[in-house]
Every structure is written in structure tokens, then in C-alpha cells.
Amino acid sequence: MSTVQSVRRAFSILQSLSTGPSGVSEIAIRTELPKSTVARLLATLVEVGAVEQNEALGTYGLGKVIAELSPNPRIGQNLIPIVRPYLTDLVEEIGEAAGLGVLEDGGMFYYDQVASQQEVQVRNWTGERVDAHVTSSGIILLAHADDAIVTGILDQPLKAWTENSTIDPELLRRRLDVAKTNGFAWCEAEMSDELNSVAAPIFNASGAAIAAIHAHGPSYRFPGSDKKDSITEAVMKTAQRVSSRLMGRYL
């Protein structure tokens, strides 16, 4: 095998792993390479630190060397093709819009949204950034964030988007503790008087909360008097399925 060809094939394997940890067979299918070639190149990539192997699960993921080369990766962009099918399933289950968000630069950036079939639709926030403290995704991700990140946000003047927004730092810290314990967060009429939402965290193979799945709808119908628990459970289950996918497992 020529050096150039080896480099091209190794790069195709790294591209394949950008969507999450995978086994040799799955990588071979994605890259259209023989399994023996994939296994050989993976061994080399593991040796140089570009790929990490999870021997217990039989999967491979991008290593620390790649992270060091890209100090500010757009995590959400890589997650879109993985998360979209799960969002679609969630929307079909609960009948409301669902989306993907990442905590970036002190705010929530929304990377994707799947609309519901409801006659009255909610706004699509894809491509927009909002304050983390008034969103369910922001609350749940701050609940799992490093204290330095939380302090950096809460030490700044916090804007009240509605009269229901929590802007007191101590009250917010208590909410973060509750959200972390519960595994989900609700925001009701805090970013908009007409919008309610619930979110749960997505964890990567290292156990870090890197993104959130959320569902939202108009406050007059969402979540409804008898659906809050079932919607919360559905969102949490979806986030858990995505997390398992990123760890090389499927639920």
C-alpha cells in the first residue's frame, strides 16, 4: 500500500469517527474499506494517539491528539447526523417539536430542530444563540458544567426575558443542583411567555455532558395537564439513546 493511499484511508477512518465511536465492521462499511485494512490502520492510529480504543465495548473513537489539533471543535455540527433520527422518533412520540443544543460561549446554540405536525408551530431556533439561564437545555447543561463555566455565566448581569425568568444567581445554583439530580430541566414561560420546554443531557464516551435534547411547545398546550411526566420520560430516554450511541452502544 502506498504512503499516499494509507494517509487517505486513515483520514477517511478519522472522518468516519467524527460522528461517534464505532466498531471495525461499521467503520469498514462507512469507508468502504476491507475490515483487515481498517483494523491495521486503527492499530496505528491508536499507537499515535489519534484514536482511542474501548476494549470493553470493542469500539474506537477520536483520541486526544485530534482534540488538541482542534481546540474549539463544533461539537454540535458533528452531532446533527447522529441525533436527527432520534429527534424524529421523539417528535412522533410526543407530537411536539424537538431539537439539539450545545452550550457555547456562555449561551445555548441550537443546531437542529424537527418540527411537529401540529397546526400551530413553534419557532425554529436552529442557528440562533440565547441566554442559557432561561432555557431548559441551558439549565441542564450548566448543571453538569465545570464550576468555572457556571461562575463565569452567573457572575455576569443576567437578563430577565420574561417575568418568570430566574436571574438570581443563588436561586439558579439551586435549580442547577435539582436539575443534575433529576436528570432533566423544565423551563416554563422563562424565555418567552408563550413557550415551555424540557431538556435532558447527552453524554459522550468520557461521561461529559456535551449537548442536550429538548422538546418545546406553546405554553397553552405544552406539556398539557396529564402529559408532563410522559414527555419528560420520552426526552430523557431519547438523550440516553443518543448517549449510548456515542459510547458505541445502541438502545
Stockholm file with secondary structure:
# STOCKHOLM 1.0

chainA/1-251         MSTVQSVRRAFSILQSLSTGPSGVSEIAIRTELPKSTVARLLATLVEVGAVEQNEALGTYGLGKVIAELSPNPRIGQNLIPIVRPYLTDLVEEIGEAAGLGVLEDGGMFYYDQVASQQEVQVRNWTGERVDAHVTSSGIILLAHADDAIVTGILDQPLKAWTENSTIDPELLRRRLDVAKTNGFAWCEAEMSDELNSVAAPIFNASGAAIAAIHAHGPSYRFPGSDKKDSITEAVMKTAQRVSSRLMGRYL
#=GR chainA/1-251 SS CCHHHHHHHHHHHHHHHTTCCBCHHHHHHHHTCCHHHHHHHHHHHHHTTSEEEETTTTEEEECHHHHHHCSSCCHHHHHHHHHHHHHHHHHHHHSSEEEEEEEETTEEEEEEEECCSCSSCCCCCTTCEEEGGGSHHHHHHHHTSCHHHHHHHHTSCCCCSSTTCCCCHHHHHHHHHHHHHHTCEEEESSSCTTEEEEEEEEECTTSCEEEEEEEEEETTTSSCTTTHHHHHHHHHHHHHHHHHHHTTCCC
#=GC SS_cons         CCHHHHHHHHHHHHHHHTTCCBCHHHHHHHHTCCHHHHHHHHHHHHHTTSEEEETTTTEEEECHHHHHHCSSCCHHHHHHHHHHHHHHHHHHHHSSEEEEEEEETTEEEEEEEECCSCSSCCCCCTTCEEEGGGSHHHHHHHHTSCHHHHHHHHTSCCCCSSTTCCCCHHHHHHHHHHHHHHTCEEEESSSCTTEEEEEEEEECTTSCEEEEEEEEEETTTSSCTTTHHHHHHHHHHHHHHHHHHHTTCCC
//
